[in-house]
């Protein structure tokens, strides 16, 4: 079996809200609430869900860009929270992130050459000749040439900027990259180019991806496994083929119905209501307020995780007992 590169165990991330009055009780936004999963070495793992589900927060927690409230993140079996400053700096070479908007993530006052050379300088990798050659090679790997070295981000197209952002992420030879909505701001034709580029780089550098997106078509094309998040929790997780053809959780069922062909529009499931307030989540199953299958038990008791074939797991009361299993086709 492939080794788990990243493991999340019961992670929580709460944000304290500002009190309006001194007498008010402290309230917390539960951005991530009890999330557990592992990412195998060499795979592309997708994290999907609507806005506000906590997808991006999970990525930030893994990379230590935000503090963890509770739980643990392990990298090759070692708890990241136990790393010393020196170990943490070395570890940061192995984990990188590609953000949604490269224009915001790239320094607008610096050239492409400076942006790519700076990580090598900070981590003291090689001499100036090594760094120059590494920058040129990395540019070539992402489909750009040396004519881009002296250009600034505002002189590039959206696709070119994202290629530079990807180059900045891979230049330190990482093992794990979080791609946070990395293609959602691009035109469809450019999206396909960037996705194919990421696949080529994965093979060349033996990369492992956590791919965060709300675009199910992109995730189905790119990822090996998918986890579906709702209100800070994972409600279903499994191989892409299984979730794409037979989603089990009512929320996942509704999400994947949205990518049916136009001639099957009548099968699309439209959810009623909005995502509940993460500062005051509903009791029991977090999805029961919008679920057409909700039962009394859903309103008072949080469901446990049930297994289907292999690694396919779902958290729903409809599958806790054999006599209540629905057959979704």
ChimeraX attribute file (.defattr): number of C-alpha atoms within 10 A of each C-alpha:
attribute: neighborCount
match mode: 1-to-1
recipient: residues
	/A:1	4
	/A:2	9
	/A:3	12
	/A:4	17
	/A:5	19
	/A:6	21
	/A:7	20
	/A:8	20
	/A:9	15
	/A:10	16
	/A:11	21
	/A:12	23
	/A:13	24
	/A:14	18
	/A:15	13
	/A:16	12
	/A:17	12
	/A:18	10
	/A:19	11
	/A:20	8
	/A:21	7
	/A:22	7
	/A:23	7
	/A:24	9
	/A:25	10
	/A:26	10
	/A:27	14
	/A:28	15
	/A:29	17
	/A:30	23
	/A:31	21
	/A:32	30
	/A:33	21
	/A:34	16
	/A:35	19
	/A:36	16
	/A:37	16
	/A:38	16
	/A:39	22
	/A:40	19
	/A:41	18
	/A:42	20
	/A:43	20
	/A:44	24
	/A:45	24
	/A:46	29
	/A:47	26
	/A:48	24
	/A:49	23
	/A:50	16
	/A:51	13
	/A:52	18
	/A:53	22
	/A:54	25
	/A:55	30
	/A:56	22
	/A:57	19
	/A:58	25
	/A:59	21
	/A:60	16
	/A:61	20
	/A:62	22
	/A:63	20
	/A:64	15
	/A:65	10
	/A:66	13
	/A:67	14
	/A:68	19
	/A:69	15
	/A:70	15
	/A:71	15
	/A:72	21
	/A:73	25
	/A:74	18
	/A:75	19
	/A:76	14
	/A:77	12
	/A:78	14
	/A:79	14
	/A:80	18
	/A:81	13
	/A:82	11
	/A:83	13
	/A:84	10
	/A:85	9
	/A:86	8
	/A:87	11
	/A:88	15
	/A:89	12
	/A:90	13
	/A:91	17
	/A:92	15
	/A:93	19
	/A:94	17
	/A:95	21
	/A:96	23
	/A:97	21
	/A:98	23
	/A:99	21
	/A:100	20
	/A:101	19
	/A:102	21
	/A:103	17
	/A:104	10
	/A:105	14
	/A:106	21
	/A:107	15
	/A:108	14
	/A:109	11
	/A:110	13
	/A:111	19
	/A:112	27
	/A:113	20
	/A:114	17
	/A:115	22
	/A:116	26
	/A:117	20
	/A:118	13
	/A:119	17
	/A:120	22
	/A:121	14
	/A:122	8
	/A:123	13
	/A:124	11
	/A:125	14
	/A:126	12
	/A:127	10
	/A:128	13
	/A:129	9
	/A:130	11
	/A:131	20
	/A:132	15
	/A:133	11
	/A:134	19
	/A:135	24
	/A:136	18
	/A:137	17
	/A:138	21
	/A:139	25
	/A:140	13
	/A:141	19
	/A:142	21
	/A:143	13
	/A:144	17
	/A:145	13
	/A:146	14
	/A:147	10
	/A:148	18
	/A:149	17
	/A:150	12
	/A:151	15
	/A:152	19
	/A:153	25
	/A:154	14
	/A:155	12
	/A:156	15
	/A:157	12
	/A:158	19
	/A:159	19
	/A:160	19
	/A:161	21
	/A:162	27
	/A:163	22
	/A:164	26
	/A:165	25
	/A:166	27
	/A:167	24
	/A:168	24
	/A:169	24
	/A:170	26
	/A:171	21
	/A:172	20
	/A:173	14
	/A:174	18
	/A:175	20
	/A:176	29
	/A:177	23
	/A:178	25
	/A:179	23
	/A:180	23
	/A:181	18
	/A:182	23
	/A:183	25
	/A:184	15
	/A:185	15
	/A:186	17
	/A:187	11
	/A:188	11
	/A:189	9
	/A:190	15
	/A:191	17
	/A:192	15
	/A:193	12
	/A:194	21
	/A:195	16
	/A:196	13
	/A:197	16
	/A:198	19
	/A:199	15
	/A:200	15
	/A:201	16
	/A:202	19
	/A:203	11
	/A:204	10
	/A:205	13
	/A:206	17
	/A:207	22
	/A:208	23
	/A:209	27
	/A:210	22
	/A:211	25
	/A:212	25
	/A:213	24
	/A:214	18
	/A:215	16
	/A:216	19
	/A:217	14
	/A:218	17
	/A:219	21
	/A:220	18
	/A:221	11
	/A:222	19
	/A:223	19
	/A:224	16
	/A:225	23
	/A:226	27
	/A:227	25
	/A:228	23
	/A:229	23
	/A:230	23
	/A:231	25
	/A:232	25
	/A:233	24
	/A:234	26
	/A:235	26
	/A:236	25
	/A:237	26
	/A:238	24
	/A:239	19
	/A:240	22
	/A:241	14
	/A:242	15
	/A:243	22
	/A:244	19
	/A:245	13
	/A:246	15
	/A:247	25
	/A:248	27
	/A:249	25
	/A:250	22
	/A:251	23
	/A:252	23
	/A:253	19
	/A:254	18
	/A:255	23
	/A:256	19
	/A:257	20
	/A:258	16
	/A:259	15
	/A:260	13
	/A:261	10
	/A:262	10
	/A:263	7
	/A:264	10
	/A:265	12
	/A:266	9
	/A:267	13
	/A:268	17
	/A:269	15
	/A:270	10
	/A:271	14
	/A:272	10
	/A:273	9
	/A:274	8
	/A:275	18
	/A:276	16
	/A:277	12
	/A:278	20
	/A:279	15
	/A:280	11
	/A:281	16
	/A:282	16
	/A:283	14
	/A:284	15
	/A:285	22
	/A:286	23
	/A:287	23
	/A:288	21
	/A:289	17
	/A:290	16
	/A:291	18
	/A:292	12
	/A:293	10
	/A:294	17
	/A:295	12
	/A:296	9
	/A:297	13
	/A:298	21
	/A:299	16
	/A:300	13
	/A:301	13
	/A:302	15
	/A:303	19
	/A:304	13
	/A:305	15
	/A:306	16
	/A:307	15
	/A:308	11
	/A:309	8
	/A:310	8
	/A:311	11
	/A:312	20
	/A:313	20
	/A:314	26
	/A:315	21
	/A:316	23
	/A:317	22
	/A:318	21
	/A:319	20
	/A:320	16
	/A:321	9
	/A:322	8
	/A:323	8
	/A:324	10
	/A:325	13
	/A:326	11
	/A:327	8
	/A:328	11
	/A:329	8
